[in-house]
Amino acid sequence: MRASPAASVTLALALCATAAPAAVSSSCDASALGTQRILELPRAGAAYGRQQHGPLPLGPREVALTFDDGPRPETTPRVLQALKDQCVQATFFMNGEPMREHAALARQVLAEGHTVAMHGDRHHDFTQLPPEAQRADLQALQQTFQDVLGSPPAAWRFPYLAESPALADVLREQRITVMSVDVGIEDWLPGQSPELLAERLITRLRERGGGIVLLHDTFESTAAALPLMLRRLQQDGWQVVHLHWAVP
């Protein structure tokens, strides 16, 4: 998601884009934030995120970190390094165009233990497209996942969170989960310092009580702020949950 338009690791292609992640590492430094647990979700036409749907089955002070719009060579590696430094796993909702252009980087995200899901082949507002164009975009992105990562993806987030009923029906029929959001921090806005973004994240998590956090791995400000945001999550007592979908 971005603001509304109105307002390299080698990995065999046989790896599954939602293959079972490794167990939460016991080799993490004791001072790291870490990943508290893996939440395994069924491959089903469900929908989560309280901004538009019901909540994920998370406990008190639990968060799921998600990143949209990548991969981008200038920023995604820095996001991956910040997550690695704190032994944190996240979910990356990727667009098809950058996946094809930067396939090795997309595979690196997967190889480092993160979950990869869909965010549109192109970053369209799907409510402004005819149904046949929406289906064509989905099919193109599914083919990209097969070509780049070797497996069909299990989850989708609408660009701009602009949910199209027509495509939502198709996703439901295909048992693809729609992911919305609980907490966003408008990290796409220009000129935002790490301190501002970290404080906004903690403030909104306290207001919402946790949930799905929406960030972007394509913005310089987010890549710069992520180390501080992860430290602040730990200092404030939040626990990270890694989302994963069952192998079909």
C-alpha positions in Angstrom: 0.0 0.0 0.0 1.0 3.6 -0.6 -0.9 6.8 -0.1 -4.0 6.7 -2.2 -3.7 8.1 -5.7 -6.6 10.2 -4.8 -5.1 11.9 -1.7 21.4 -11.5 -3.5 21.1 -15.2 -2.2 20.7 -18.1 -4.6 17.7 -20.3 -3.9 16.5 -23.3 -5.9 13.3 -22.5 -7.7 11.8 -25.6 -6.2 11.6 -23.8 -2.8 8.0 -23.0 -1.9 7.1 -19.3 -1.4 5.2 -20.4 1.8 7.4 -23.3 2.7 7.6 -24.1 6.4 10.0 -21.6 8.0 12.8 -22.7 10.2 12.0 -22.9 13.9 12.6 -19.6 15.7 16.3 -19.5 16.1 17.8 -20.3 19.4 21.1 -18.7 18.3 19.7 -15.2 18.5 21.5 -12.9 21.0 19.6 -12.7 24.2 19.3 -8.9 23.7 17.5 -9.2 20.4 13.8 -8.6 19.9 13.4 -12.0 18.3 10.4 -13.8 16.9 8.1 -15.0 19.6 6.2 -17.6 17.6 5.0 -18.7 14.2 1.3 -18.3 13.5 0.3 -21.0 10.9 -2.8 -20.0 8.9 -4.8 -22.3 6.7 -4.9 -21.8 2.9 -8.4 -20.4 2.9 -10.3 -17.5 1.5 -10.2 -15.7 4.8 -9.7 -12.0 5.4 -7.9 -10.3 8.4 -7.0 -6.8 9.5 -9.4 -4.7 11.6 -9.3 -1.7 9.4 -11.5 -3.7 7.0 -12.1 -7.2 8.5 -11.8 -9.2 11.6 -8.6 -9.6 13.7 -5.9 -12.2 13.4 -5.8 -14.7 16.2 -3.0 -12.8 18.1 -2.5 -12.5 21.8 -2.1 -9.3 23.9 0.9 -7.2 22.8 1.6 -9.3 19.7 2.4 -7.8 16.3 2.9 -9.1 12.8 5.2 -7.0 10.7 4.4 -6.7 7.0 6.1 -4.8 4.2 4.6 -3.7 0.9 5.7 -2.7 -2.6 9.1 -4.4 -2.9 11.6 -5.6 -3.6 13.8 -2.6 -4.2 17.6 -3.0 -4.3 18.3 0.4 -2.7 16.2 -0.3 0.4 15.1 -3.9 0.8 18.5 -5.3 1.7 18.8 -2.7 4.5 15.3 -3.8 5.8 16.5 -7.4 5.7 19.6 -6.6 7.6 17.7 -4.8 10.3 15.3 -7.7 10.7 18.3 -10.2 10.7 20.1 -8.2 13.4 17.0 -8.5 15.7 16.2 -12.1 14.6 12.8 -11.0 13.4 10.7 -12.6 10.6 8.2 -10.6 8.6 5.8 -10.9 5.6 6.6 -9.1 2.4 3.7 -8.3 0.0 5.5 -7.9 -3.3 4.5 -6.5 -6.7 5.1 -8.5 -9.8 7.1 -5.9 -11.8 9.9 -5.5 -9.2 9.9 -9.3 -8.5 10.7 -10.0 -12.1 13.3 -7.2 -12.3 15.0 -8.2 -9.0 14.3 -11.9 -8.8 17.4 -12.7 -6.9 16.4 -10.2 -4.2 12.9 -11.7 -4.0 14.5 -15.1 -3.5 16.8 -13.6 -0.8 13.8 -12.4 1.2 12.4 -16.0 1.1 15.8 -17.6 1.8 16.2 -15.4 5.0 13.1 -17.0 6.5 10.4 -14.4 5.6 7.0 -15.1 4.1 6.3 -13.7 0.6 2.8 -12.8 -0.5 1.1 -10.8 -3.3 0.4 -7.1 -3.7 -0.7 -6.9 -7.3 1.3 -7.5 -10.5 1.2 -3.7 -10.9 0.3 -1.3 -8.1 -3.2 -0.5 -9.4 -6.3 0.7 -7.6 -8.3 -2.4 -8.4 -11.6 -0.7 -7.8 -10.9 1.4 -10.9 -10.2 -1.6 -13.2 -12.8 -3.8 -15.0 -13.1 -7.3 -13.6 -11.3 -9.0 -16.5 -8.3 -6.7 -16.0 -8.2 -7.5 -12.3 -8.2 -11.2 -13.0 -5.5 -10.8 -15.6 -3.3 -8.9 -13.1 -3.8 -11.7 -10.5 -2.9 -14.4 -13.0 0.2 -12.5 -14.1 1.4 -12.2 -10.5 0.7 -15.8 -9.8 2.8 -16.8 -12.8 5.6 -14.6 -11.5 5.5 -16.3 -8.1 5.8 -19.7 -9.9 8.6 -18.5 -12.1 10.6 -16.7 -9.4 9.8 -18.6 -6.2 8.5 -21.9 -7.5 5.2 -22.0 -5.7 1.7 -20.5 -5.7 1.3 -17.7 -3.0 -1.3 -18.0 -0.3 -2.1 -14.3 0.6 -2.8 -11.0 -1.1 -3.0 -7.4 0.0 -4.8 -4.9 -2.2 -2.7 -1.9 -3.2 -3.9 1.2 -1.4 -6.1 -1.2 0.7 -8.7 -0.5 -2.1 -10.5 -3.8 -1.9 -12.5 -4.8 -5.0 -15.5 -7.0 -4.4 -15.0 -8.7 -7.8 -11.4 -9.7 -7.1 -12.2 -10.5 -3.5 -14.6 -13.1 -4.8 -11.9 -14.7 -7.0 -9.4 -14.7 -4.2 -12.0 -16.4 -1.9 -12.7 -19.1 -4.5 -9.0 -19.8 -4.9 -8.5 -20.0 -1.1 -6.2 -17.0 -1.0 -6.2 -14.9 2.2 -6.8 -11.2 2.0 -4.7 -9.3 4.4 -5.6 -5.8 5.5 -4.0 -3.9 8.4 -4.5 -2.9 12.0 -1.7 -0.3 12.4 -0.2 1.9 9.7 2.2 4.8 10.3 2.2 6.6 6.9 5.9 5.8 6.3 5.5 7.0 2.7 5.3 10.6 3.7 8.5 12.6 2.9 10.9 14.1 5.4 10.1 11.8 8.4 12.9 11.0 10.9 13.5 7.6 12.5 12.5 9.0 15.8 9.2 10.3 14.5 8.3 7.0 12.8 9.3 4.9 15.8 7.2 7.1 18.2 4.2 7.0 15.8 4.5 3.2 15.7 4.5 2.7 19.4 1.7 5.3 20.0 -0.6 3.6 17.5 0.2 0.1 18.7 -0.8 1.2 22.2 -4.0 2.7 20.8 -4.9 -0.5 18.8 -3.5 -3.1 21.2 -1.3 -4.7 18.6 -2.1 -6.5 15.3 -0.9 -6.3 11.7 1.6 -3.5 11.1 1.9 -2.0 7.6 5.3 -0.8 6.5 7.1 -0.4 3.2 10.5 -1.8 2.3 10.8 0.6 -0.6 11.2 3.9 1.3 14.5 5.4 2.5 12.8 6.7 5.6 11.5 3.2 6.6 14.9 1.5 5.9 16.6 4.1 8.0 14.0 3.9 10.9 13.6 0.2 11.1 16.5 -0.5 13.5 15.1 2.1 15.9 11.5 0.8 15.5 12.6 -2.7 16.3 14.4 -1.5 19.5 11.4 0.5 20.5 9.1 -2.5 20.1 11.3 -4.5 22.4 11.6 -1.7 25.0 7.8 -1.3 25.0 7.2 -5.0 25.5 5.8 -6.0 22.1 6.3 -9.5 20.7 6.6 -10.4 17.1 4.6 -13.2 15.5 5.6 -14.6 12.1 2.7 -15.3 9.7 2.9 -18.4 7.6 0.5 -20.4 5.5 0.2 -24.1 5.4 1.8 -25.9 2.5 -1.0 -27.0 0.1 
